[in-house]
Amino acid sequence: MKILLLAGGDSSEREVSLNSGKAVYEALKRLGHIVYAIDSASGKSLLNRDGSFIEFNAEDASKQKSSSKGGSWSLSSSLGSPGFQDIEVVFIALHGGAGENGMIQCLLDLAGKRYTGSNMVASAIAMDKAIAKRLAASENIPTPNWVLYSLKHCHIDEELTEDITNRFDYPIIVKPNDSGSTIGLTKVVSDSELPSALEKALNESGNILVEKFIKGREITATVLDGKAYPLVEIIPENELYDYEAKYTEGKSHYEVPAKIEDEIVKKIQHDAVKIYNIISASGLARVDFILDERNNYYFLELNTLPGMTQLSLAPMAVKAVGIEFDELIDRLIKTTIEQECG
């Protein structure tokens, strides 16, 4: 099968996407597919002349991001080129930004291309944390109390900080409403820390989510084609499961399956699938929860394009029931084709 892999992009999660892209590319090749790989930010190939995936380090990825301004226009031009006319499936290995918020999915729909993962609407809903939390709450799925602040003028002022301190008791979580990989997230424990946390989130998005901090265990539920898989507990060395803890080997430990009472596991899995279905997600998704000391769990967010690196949680979860990485990739391709046929 002729497959086009999209990775890179111009979001803050570019480096993670490139790592996911490399792992997916190698799996697709092992499965016998003809694979092309391009950077969605520039429309340029991510392959060397010998057919291997280009190696990037963090500095390279950052430089490439800052120099890639073509965006969807570059990708659209690439998709329209003669070499990509007979692409059978587009495998999306993007994270954050246009790759995960529905824009790329919309472009692929317009181009008439089949692609892995959720459609434009589901992607957009999941990327907007506040909307996802409202939907969860409407289905009686608990989520930490939150307020969304839309800063049209991109300015942090005293009125904003006063409103937050009047609404919440510390500690709180401040994070961008439409970003991933915990980029721009801060745990705030005092008034003095609040302005810098807001500025950090504002660097990623003009929409800032302020949320009550729930002390507890980090739990994630993987859903594949509407079925929940074993829960994973993340045990970070740091207090928070932040970007460093997620993507630095040895900074976090994992329990698969998580050591949680069976009844609680079933409830979390049930609600993960419910949220997945509410937004009409497809393929692979990851639903994040926090489990407090009293075994009360709270929905945090849903990721429609979970990471595919060696440290990624979704592949870890399905592997616990015997689904190896290559089989997972194969299933995502087959699901995409079956959905089209159906």
LOVEX-615382 format. One record per residue: residue in three letters; x negated, z negated, y negated of N, C-alpha, C, O in turn. Coordinates in steps of 0.2 Angstrom, whole numbers, plus 5000, padded with zeros to 4 digits. Each point is the difference from the previous one (the first is absolute). Layout:
AlaXZYXZYXZYXZY;...
***
This chain:
Met499650005006500450004994499650004994499449975000;Lys500850064995499650014993500349944996500550014997;Ile499049955001500249944996499649994994499450025000;Leu500949974994499749984994500049934999500549974999;Leu498950005000500049934998499949994993499550034997;Leu500949925000499949994993499749934999500349955003;Ala499250044994499749934999499650004993500050054996;Gly499849895002499650004993500649984995500249945000;Gly499950114996500549984994499749974994499449995001;Asp500949994994499849984994500249924999500049984994;Ser500349995011500249934999499449955001499550025002;Ser500649924997499549955000499949995008499549965001;Glu500950075003499949995007499650065003500050015006;Arg499750034990499750065002499549995006499950035005;Glu499649924994499549985005500349995007499850025005;Val500849944995500349985006500350065003500050015006;Ser500350044990500350065003499550045003500150035005;Leu499349984992499450045003499849975007499950045004;Asn500149894996499849975007500650025005499850015006;Ser500849984992500550025004500050075002500150025006;Gly499850034989500050075002499450025005500150045004;Lys499449924995499450025005500249985007499950045005;Ala500449904996500249985006500650045003500050025006;Val500550004990500550055002499750075002500250025005;Tyr499450004991499750075001499750005007500150055004;Glu499449904997499750005007500549995006499850035005;Ala500749944994500549995005500450075001500150025006;Leu500050014989500450065000499550065004500350045004;Lys499149954994499550055004500049985007500050055004;Arg499949894998500049985007500650025004500050025006;Leu500649984990500650035003500150075001500550035003;Gly499050014994500050075001500350044995500150065001;His500049914993500450044995499550044995499449985000;Ile500850074997499650034995500249964993500550004998;Val499049974999500149964995499650024993499450015001;Tyr501049994994499750014993500149934997500549975001;Ala499150014994500049944996499950024993499450024998;Ile501049964998499950014992500249934997500449965002;Asp499250044992500249944995500650024996499950054996;Ser500649915004500650014996499950004993500350034996;Ala499149945002499949994993499750074997500150014994;Ser499550025010499650064997500250065004499950064997;Gly500449945009500250065004499450025003500050065003;Lys499449914997499450025003499949975008500349955001;Ser499450095003499949985007499649935000499549994996;Leu500749985009499649935002499550015006499849955003;Leu500150114998499650025006499350034999500050044995;Asn499549945008499450035000500050075003500550025003;Arg499050024996500050075003500050005008500250045003;Asp499549905000500049995007500749985003500049995006;Gly500550004989500649985002500149925001500549985001;Ser499049984997500049935000500449984993499950034995;Phe500349915006500449974994499449974995499549975002;Ile500650054991499549984996499949924999500549975000;Glu498950015000499949925000500049984992499750034996;Phe500749925003500149974993499849935000500249965005;Asn499450014990500049934999500449984994500350054997;Ala499849895002500449984995499950034993500450024996;Glu498949995002499850024994500250084999500250024995;Asp499750025011500250075000500750014999500250044996;Ala500249915008500750014999500349994993500450034998;Ser499349924999500249984993499850064995500450014996;Lys499050025005499850054996500550065001500250034995;Gln499949995011500550055001500749994997500350054998;Lys499949895003500749994997500050014992500450034998;Ser499149954999499950014993500050074998500250024994;Ser499550025010499950074998500650055003499950064999;Ser500549915005500650045003500649994995500449955001;Lys499750104995500649994996500550065001500550004996;Gly499450045009500550055002500749985002500550034999;Gly499549925005500649975003500450055004499750035004;Ser500949964995500550045004499950084999500150035004;Trp499749994990499950074999499450025004500150065003;Ser499449914998499450025005500350005007499850055003;Leu500549904999500350005007500550065001500050035005;Ser500449984990500550055000499750075001500250045004;Ser499249974992499750065001499750015007500050065003;Ser499749894999499750005007500550025005499950045005;Leu500749924995500550025005500350075000500250025005;Gly499750014989500350074999499550055002500150065000;Ser499349925002499550055001500150035007500349965004;Pro499550104998500150035006499849965006500350005005;Gly499149964994499749975006500549945003499949985005;Phe500650004990500449945002500750025002500449965000;Gln499750115000500750025001500349985007500649995000;Asp499050015005500249995006499949935003500049985006;Ile499949974989499949935002500749985003500550014997;Glu499449955009500649985003500249934998500649995000;Val498949974999500249934998499549984995499450015000;Val500849954995499549974995500049925002500549975000;Phe498950015001499949935002499849964994499550024997;Ile500949945000499949964994499649945001500349955003;Ala499150044995499649945001499849984993499449974999;Leu501150034996499949984994500249934999500549985004;His499349984991500249934999500149994992499550024996;Gly501149965002500149984993500150064996499950065002;Gly500349934992500150064995500450055002500549995004;Ala499450074995500450065001500150015008500450045002;Gly499149945001500050015008500549965003500250025006;Glu500049924991500449965004500749984996500449975003;Asn499650064991500649984996500650065000500550004996;Gly499450055008500450055001499950074997500350055001;Met499249954994499850064997499750055004500250065000;Ile499449925004499750055005500550035005500050065002;Gln500449895000500550025005500550054997500350055003;Cys499949944990500450054997499750074999500350055001;Leu499049954998499750064999500050045007500150065001;Leu499849905005500050035006500750025002500050055004;Asp500549924994500750025001500150074997500350045003;Leu499549964991500050064996499750065003500250065000;Ala499249925003499650065003500250015007499750055003;Gly500849925000500350015006499549985006500050035005;Lys499649914994499549985005500349945003500349954997;Arg499650045010500249945003499449965000499450024999;Tyr500849915000499549954999500149945003500649985002;Thr498949985000500149935003500249954995499950014994;Gly500449945009500349944996500650014997500450055002;Ser499849914993500650004997500150054995499550034997;Asn501249995001500150054995499949974993499849954999;Met500450104996499949984993500349944998499849954997;Val500950045005500449954998499849935003499949954996;Ala500050055010499749945003499349984998499949944999;Ser499750105000499349994997500149974993499749954999;Ala500750084997500149974993500349935000499849964996;Ile500750035008500349935001499549955002499949954997;Ala499750065008499649965003499449984995499849945000;Met500050114996499449994995500249964995499649964997;Asp501150035001500249964995500249945003500649995003;Lys499049964996500149935003500649974998500349975005;Ala499950034989500649974998500650035003500549965002;Ile499550104998500650035004500149985007500549995003;Ala498950025000500049985007500249925001500449995005;Lys499449974991500249935000500749994999500449965003;Arg499950084992500750004999500450025006500549975002;Leu499350085001500350035006500049945006500549995004;Ala498949984997499949955005500549944998500449985005;Ala499650004989500549954998500750015002500449965001;Ser499850114997500750025001500249995008500650005001;Glu498950005003500150005007499949935003499949995006;Asn500049964989499949935002499349995003499949955004;Ile499650094995499449995002499649974994499950024995;Pro499949915007499649974994499450034997499650035004;Thr500349964990499450024997499949964994500449974997;Pro498950025001499949954995500350024993500150064999;Asn500149894997500350014994499550044996499449995000;Trp500950064996499650044996500350024994500650004999;Val499050034996500350034994499550064999499450005000;Leu500950064998499750064998499950014993500549994996;Tyr498950025001499950014993499850074999499450025003;Ser500950024993499850074999499750004993500449994995;Leu499050025004499650004994500050074997499550035002;Lys501049994994500050074998499450014995499750065000;His500049894997499550014995499349985003499549994996;Cys500549995010499449985003499649954997499450004998;His501049945000499749954996500249935002500649995001;Ile498949975000500249935002500149964994499549994996;Asp501049975003500149964994500349935002500149995006;Glu499949974989500249935001500750005002500249955004;Glu500250094994500750005002500150015008500449975003;Leu499250074999500050025008499749945003500449985005;Thr499149994993499749945004500549945000500049965005;Glu500350034989500549954999500650015005500249955003;Asp500050114998500650015004499849985007500449985004;Ile499050044998499849995007499949935001500249975006;Thr499549994990499949935001500749965000500049955003;Asn500550084993500649975000500450015006500449965002;Arg499550095002500350025006499749975006500449995005;Phe499050014995499649985006499649934999499849994995;Asp500149985011499649955001499350035003500150045005;Tyr499449934994499450035003499949965007500349955001;Pro499450095004499650064999500550065001500650005003;Ile499250064994500450065000499550065002499449995000;Ile500950065002499750065002500150054994500650024999;Val498950024998500150054996499750065003499450005002;Lys501050064998499850065003500350064997500649994998;Pro499150075003500350064998500650015004500049995006;Asn500650044991500650015004499950065005500450005005;Asp499250044993499950075004499350025002499850054999;Ser499949905004499350015002499949975007500549965002;Gly499050055002499949985006499349965001499650004996;Ser500349985011499349985001499949934996499449994999;Thr501149984999499949944995499650014994499749964997;Ile500250115001499650014994500449984994500650015000;Gly499049954996500449974994500349945001500449984995;Leu499649995011500449945001499549944999499450005001;Thr501049954996499649934998500549955002500650004998;Lys499149945005500449945000499849964994499449994998;Val501149994998499949964994500349935001500549995002;Val499049974996500249925001500149974993500149945000;Ser499750094995500149974993500150054994499950065001;Asp500349914994500250044994499350044998500150064998;Ser499449915002499350034998499950075004499650044997;Glu500649965009499850065005500550054999499950065002;Leu500749934995500550055000499950064996500150065003;Pro499649944991499950064996499550055004500250065000;Ser499349915003499550055003500350035006499950065002;Ala500649905002500350035006500550054998500050055003;Leu500349944991500550054998499650074998500250055001;Glu499249944996499650064998499850035006499950075000;Lys499949905005499750035006500650045003499850055003;Ala500849924998500550045002500250064996500250055003;Leu499849944991500150054995499650065000500250064999;Asn499249935003499550055001500250055006499850065000;Glu500649925004500350045006500750034999500150055002;Ser500349914994500750034999500349964994499849954998;Gly500650094998500449974995500649955002500349974996;Asn499850035010500549965003499749955004499750015005;Ile500449924993499749955003500549955004500549984997;Leu499350005009500549965004499649935000499549995001;Val500949964996499849935001500549975005500650005000;Glu499049965005500449985006499849935001499449984999;Lys501049985004499949935002499550005005500150045005;Phe499349924995499550005005500349965006500249944999;Ile499850095007500249965006499449995004499750045003;Lys500149894998499549985005500250015007500549975002;Gly499150075002500150015007499650055003499450024998;Arg500850005008499650055004500250074998500650025000;Glu498950025000500150074998500250045007499650005005;Ile501050034995500250035006500250074999500350024994;Thr499650035010500250074999500350035006499849985006;Ala500750054993500450035005500050085000500150034995;Thr499650005010500050075001500650035003500249985005;Val500150074992500550045002499850075001499850044996;Leu500449995010499850075002500650035003500349985005;Asp500050074991500650045002500649955002500350015004;Gly499749944991500649955000499949955005500549965001;Lys498950035002499949945005499549964998499550024997;Ala500649915003499549954998499549995005500250005006;Tyr499249994992499449985005499849934999500249974995;Pro499350015009499849934999499849984993499750044997;Leu500449905001499949984993499249985000499749985005;Val500050044989499349984999500049954995500350004995;Glu499349945006499849954995499450024998499550005003;Ile500450004990499450014996499749934998500449964997;Ile499050025005499749944998499450024996499450005002;Pro500750004991499450024996499649944999500249945000;Glu499150074999499549954998500249974993499949944999;Asn500350114996500249984994500749975000500450005005;Glu499849974990500749974999500550055001500549995003;Leu499450074993500450065000499850055005499450025000;Tyr501150025002499850065004499950064995500550044999;Asp499049964997499950054995499650065002499950015006;Tyr499950034989499750065002499449995004499850045005;Glu499849924993499349985003500249985008499650025004;Ala500949944996500149975007500350065004499949995006;Lys500550054991500350065004499450055003500150025006;Tyr499549994990499550065002499349985001499650055000;Thr500249895000499349985001500049975007500449955002;Glu499350085003499949985007499849925000499549994997;Gly500849975007499849935000500449964995499949945001;Lys500450084994500349964995500749985002500349954997;Ser500050085008500649975003500050005007499650045004;His500849924999500150005008500750015001500549994996;Tyr499750045010500650025002500349975007499650005004;Glu501049984996500349985006500550055002500550014997;Val499450025009500550055002500149995008499550015004;Pro501149974998500649994995499949934997499749965002;Ala500650034992500049944996500349955004500550005004;Lys499249944996500349945004500549964996499949964996;Ile500750075005500649984996500649995006500050045005;Glu500449914994500649995004500450075001500150044996;Asp500149975011500350065001500650024996500150054998;Glu500349905001500650014996499850024993500450044997;Ile499149935000499850024993499750085000500250044996;Val499449975009499850075001500550055000500050054997;Lys500549945007500650045001500450014993500250064999;Lys499849894997500450004994499650044995500350054996;Ile499049945004499650044995500050085002500150044996;Gln499849975011500150075002500650034998500150064998;His500549905003500650034999500150024993500350054998;Asp499549904997500050024993499550054998500250044995;Ala499349975008499550054999500350075001500050054996;Val500449965010500350065002500650014995500150064998;Lys500249895000500650004995499850034994500350054997;Ile499149935000499850024994499750075000500250054996;Tyr499549975010499850075001500650055000500050054998;Asn500549925006500650055000500450004993500350054999;Ile499749904997500449994994499750064995500450034997;Ile498949985003499750054996500050075003499750044997;Ser500549965010499950065004499350035000499850055000;Ala499849905002499350015001499950045007500550005004;Ser498950044997499950035006499349995002499649984996;Gly500350045010499349995003499849935000500349955002;Leu499150044995499649935001500149974993499950034995;Ala500349905005500049964994499849935002500049985006;Arg499849994989499849935001500449954995500050024994;Val500349935008500449954996499649945000499949975005;Asp500050004989499649944999500449944998500550014996;Phe499449945007500349934999499649954999499450005002;Ile500849944996499749945000500449955003500649994999;Leu499149975005500349955005499849934997499449985001;Asp501049984997499849934997500049955005500150015006;Glu499749934992499949955005500649975004499949975005;Arg500750054992500649985004500350065004500650005002;Asn499050054999500250065003500550044997500450045003;Asn499749964990500450044996499650064998499449994998;Tyr500850075004499650064998500350044994500649994999;Tyr499050044997500250044994499750075000499450015001;Phe501150044998499750064999499650014994500249984994;Leu499350065006499650014995500050084997500250014995;Glu499750035010500050074998500050055007499849975005;Leu500350094994500050055005499550054998500050034995;Asn499649995010499550064999500250065004499949995007;Thr500250064990500250065004499450045003500150045004;Leu499349954993499450035002499549955001499549994996;Pro500549975010499649955001499350035001499950055003;Gly499649904996499350035001499850025008500449975004;Met499150074996499950035007499249995001499750045003;Thr500049904994499349995001499949965006500549985004;Gln498950004998499849965006500349934999500149965005;Leu500050024988500349934999500750004998500349954999;Ser500050115003500750004998500549975005499949995005;Leu500749984992500449965004500550045004500149975006;Ala500250084992500550045004499750025006500249995006;Pro499250054994499750025006499849945005500050005006;Met499849944991499949945004500649985003500049975006;Ala500650034991500649985003500250045006500249975005;Val499850094994500250055006499550005006500250015005;Lys499249974993499550005005500149945005499850005006;Ala500549954991500249945004500550015006500049965005;Val500350104994500550025006499750065003500450045004;Gly499049984995499750055004499950074997499850055003;Ile500549954991500050074996499350004996499949974995;Glu499650075008499450014996500150054994500550034999;Phe499049974997500050034994500250085000500450024997;Asp499350015008500150075001500750015002500350054998;Glu500049915006500750015002500549994994500550035000;Leu499349924996500449984994500050074996500550014997;Ile498950025002500050064995500450055003500450044997;Asp499649975010500450055004500749994999500450054999;Arg499849895001500749985000500350014993500650034999;Leu499049964996500250024993500150074999500550024996;Ile499150025007500050074999500750035004500450034997;Lys499749945009500650025004500649984997500550035000;Thr499549914997500649974996500250054994500650024999;Thr498950004998500150054994500350065003500550034996;Ile499350005009500350065003500749995002500450044999;Glu499749915005500649985003500649994994500550025001;Gln499349954994500449994994500350064997500650014999;Glu498950045001500250074997500550035005500450034998;Cys499449975009500450035004500749975001500550035001;Gly499649904998500649975000500450014994500649984999;
***
